[in-house]
Amino acid sequence: MTLIPASMVAKEDIKGSCHTLSAANGTEIPVLGEVFLPFSISKFEGVLHGLVSENIGDVMLGIDWMTNNAVTWEFGRSRIKIGKHYYSLKSRSGTETCRELFCRMT
């Protein structure tokens, strides 16, 4: 599922959620709720449906969103294709952060 930082969302737009998040090491990550968030990247416009947390620093696109939007991820070329447009991906050199999260229904 897509994860969205609380800093990007108005509190009044957040709806309740029954989802929980856990980091790869099993630590629970508090969830404030769910939101539908309109966004655009260049000429692509869409809506993200995702879980909101104060403990998330960046939007993390879920496999559900990527599948529904036919995203192509070209690992060897460090880019993704959304719609008809390619977007370069850049790693954050020198950072040692965990980017693996698990979502489970409760």
C-alpha positions in Angstrom: 0.0 0.0 0.0 1.1 3.5 -0.7 2.5 5.4 2.3 2.3 9.2 2.7 4.0 11.5 5.2 1.6 13.4 7.5 3.4 16.6 6.6 1.9 16.4 3.1 -1.7 16.0 4.2 -4.3 18.3 5.8 -5.5 16.7 9.1 -9.1 17.1 8.1 -8.6 15.0 5.0 -7.4 11.9 6.9 -10.0 9.2 7.4 -9.8 6.3 9.9 -8.1 3.1 9.0 -7.9 -0.5 10.2 -4.4 -1.0 8.7 -1.3 -1.3 10.8 2.4 -0.9 9.7 5.4 -2.7 10.9 9.1 -2.0 10.0 11.1 -5.0 8.7 12.5 -5.4 12.3 8.9 -5.7 13.6 8.7 -2.3 15.2 5.1 -0.9 14.9 4.8 2.4 12.9 1.8 4.5 14.0 -0.8 5.2 11.3 -2.9 8.3 11.5 -5.4 7.0 8.9 -6.0 6.9 5.1 -6.2 9.6 2.5 -6.9 10.2 -1.1 -4.2 12.7 -2.3 -4.3 14.3 -5.8 -0.8 14.8 -7.3 1.0 15.5 -10.6 4.4 14.7 -12.0 5.1 16.6 -15.1 2.1 15.9 -17.4 0.8 12.9 -15.4 -2.0 13.6 -13.0 -3.4 11.1 -10.6 -4.7 10.3 -7.1 -2.8 8.4 -4.4 -4.7 6.4 -1.9 -2.5 5.6 1.0 -1.8 5.3 4.7 -0.6 8.4 6.5 2.1 8.4 9.2 4.2 11.0 11.0 7.0 8.4 10.8 7.2 8.4 7.0 9.7 10.8 5.4 8.8 10.4 1.7 5.9 9.1 -0.3 6.4 5.4 -1.0 4.3 4.2 -3.9 2.7 0.8 -3.2 2.5 -2.1 -5.6 -1.2 -1.6 -5.8 -0.8 1.9 -7.2 2.0 0.9 -9.5 0.0 -2.0 -10.9 -3.2 0.1 -11.3 -1.2 2.7 -13.2 0.8 0.3 -15.3 4.1 1.6 -13.9 7.2 0.1 -15.5 10.3 0.1 -13.3 13.5 -0.3 -15.2 16.0 -1.1 -12.5 19.0 -1.3 -14.9 18.3 2.2 -16.2 17.3 3.7 -12.8 14.0 5.0 -14.1 10.3 4.4 -14.0 7.7 4.9 -16.7 4.3 6.4 -15.7 1.9 6.8 -18.5 4.0 7.8 -21.5 6.8 9.5 -19.6 10.0 8.3 -18.0 11.3 9.6 -14.7 14.9 9.1 -13.5 15.4 7.6 -10.1 18.3 8.6 -7.9 19.7 6.8 -4.9 20.5 8.7 -1.7 24.2 7.9 -1.4 25.5 7.8 2.1 22.2 7.1 3.7 21.6 4.0 5.7 17.8 3.9 6.2 15.3 1.1 6.2 12.8 1.3 3.3 11.1 -2.0 3.7 7.7 -1.9 5.4 4.9 -4.4 5.8 1.2 -3.7 5.9 -1.2 -6.1 7.4 -5.0 -5.9 8.0 -6.2 -6.2 11.6 
